[in-house]
C-alpha cells in the first residue's frame, strides 16, 4: 500500500502539476471572492477527480498488467486509489475550511459556515464515489464516456451555483446536525462505492 501511494504521488507530481496549481489558485481566489459558491467548491471538485486521471495513466502505461504479475491483490489496488482520494480531499477541505472559517466565523456567520462545510463534504465524498466504480468496472478507455458524463453533471451543479452566495442557500437551524448528517451520508456512500469498485475490479478480465 505504501509503495502504491508513493507511486501515485510521483505520478501526480510528474503529470498533474497543472491540476495542483489550479487547486492552489482557486483556493486563493475563493478566499477573496466573497461568498461565491462556485469558487468555494471548485477546488473540491478538482481534487476529487484527480485519482481518475491517475487511473487513465495507469492503463496507458499498462500498470494493471504489471500489478497482476505481482503479489498485489486487486482489493489493495482499489483501496489505495480510494485512500488517495481521501487524502487529496481532506487536504483541500482543511485549507478551504480554514480560509473561510477565518472569513466567516469572526463575522458571526456560524450557520453559513456550517452549511458551506456540509456542501464541501458532499462534493468531496459523493462525487468521486459516483465516478470511481465505473472506472474500475469499465476501464478508463471504455469508461471515458461515463467519466465525462459524470464530470459534466458535476460541472452543471457547480455552474448552477455560479453567482450565488452562501447566504442564498436555505438556512437551517442546527447547522452542526446538518453537517453531521451530511458527513454520515457521505461516508456511507463512499464506503459502498469502495466495496462495489472492489467487487467489479476483482471480476474484471483484461
N, C-alpha and C positions, 0 to 999 in steps of 0.2 A: 504493500500500500504506500509506504513512504517513497519507494522508488518511482511508482506511478505518479505520485503528486509532484515529485521533483521534475520528472519528465514533462509534465503538463505545464509547470511553471516556467521551465525553459522554453517551451513552445510558445507560451503567451508572450514572453519577453522577445523571442525571435520573430514572431509573425503577427503579433497583435498589439504592438506598442501604440499604434494609432488609436485603437479602441481604448486603451488605458488613458491616452491623452484626452480623448473625447470625454471620458468619465470625469477626469480632473477638471476640464474646462467647464462642464455643466455643473459640477459641484460648486465651483467658484461663482459662476453666473447666477445659479439658483439662490445663493446667499444674498446677492444684491438685487434680485429680481422682484422683491416684494413677495406677493402671495401667488405667483403664477404656478399652478399645479403642474403644467407641462414641464417646466424647468425643474421642479422639485422631484418629479417622478421619473423623468427620462434617464438619469444615471442608473436608477434601479433596473429599468428595462434593459439597458445596455449590458450591465453586469450579469443579469440573469440569463442572457442568451450566449454569453461568452463560451461556456463549455460546449455549446452546439457547434461553434466554429472549430473547436479543438477536435470534435468528432469527425468533421469533414477532413481535417488534416490527417487524422489517424487513418482514415480509409484511403486517402490519396497516397500515403506512404506505406500502405499495406500493414499497418501496425497490428490490426486484429489478427492477421495470419501469424505474425511473429509471436503474439501473445499466446495463441493456441498451441504453439510449439513449446511453450514454456509452462512450468507449473504455476500458472496464474489463473485461477478459476474465473469464469466469466462473471460470477457474482461479485468478485473483488473488482473487476474492471468497471462494472456498472456503479458499484458503491463509491469508487474513487471519483467518478465524474459527479455524482450527487454531492459528495463531500466537498469537492472543489466549488460546486455551485453555492453551497452554504458559506464557504469561506469568502468568496467574492461578494456574495450578497450581504454577509454580515459586516464586512469592511465598509462597503458603500452605505449600508443602513446606518452604521455607527457615525460615520462622518456627516451624513445628512441630518441625523437626529441631533448631533452636537451643534451643527451650524444653525439649524432652525430653532433648536431649543434656546440657544443664546439670543436669537432674534425675537422669539415669541413669548417665552416664559417671563422675562422681566416686564413685558407689557401686560401681564395678567391674562394672557390668552392661552390658558392651560387646555381648555376644551378644544380649541383649534389645533393645538399641538398634538393632542391625543388622537384626534381624527386623522391628522396627517400621518402619524405613526401607524395607524391601522391600515391606511391605504398603502403605505410603504411595505408593510408586512405582506399584504395581499399580493402586491406585484412581485416581491422578492421570492415568495414561496410558490404561489399558484402558477405564475406564468411559465417558469421552467418545468414545473410538474406536468403541464399540458404538452410541452414540446418534447422532452427527453424520451419518454417511452416510444413515441412514434419513430424517433431517430434510431433507437436500438432495435426496433422491430423491422423497419424497412431499410435501414441504412441511410447514410447521408445523401447518396445519389437518388435512390428511389423515394426517399422520404423528403426530398427537396421541396416538392410541391406542398406537402403538408407543413413543412417548416415555414415556407413563405406565406401560406395562408394564415398560419397561427401568428407569425410575426406581423402580418398585415392587420390582423384583428387587434393585436396589442397596440399597434400604431394608431388605429382608428380610435381606440379607447382614449389614448393619450391626446390625440388631436382634438377629440370632442371636449377635452378638458382645457384646451388652449384658450387663454384669455380669461378663464375662470379662476377664482381665488379660493383659498381655504374658507373664507367667510361665506362663500356661495354654497358650500356644502351643507346638507341638513345637519343642524345642530342637535345633538342628543345629550340627555343627562346621563351621568355615569360613564364618562368617556373612558375611564380605566376598564370598566366592564366590557365595553365595546372592543378595546384593544386586546383584552384577554381572549374574548370570543373569537376575534379575527386570528389571533395567534394560534389558538387551538385548531380552528378550521384549517388554517394554512398548513400546520404540522400534519394533520390527518391526511390532507390531500397530497402532501409531499411524500409522506411515508407510503401511502397507497400507490403513488406513481413509481416510487423506487421498487416496490415489490413487483409491480406489473412489468417494469422495464427488465428486471432480473428474469422473470418468467419468460418473457418474449425473447430476450437475448440468448438465454440458455437453449431455447428451441430453434434458434435461427441457424440455417445452414448457409455456408459460404461456398 
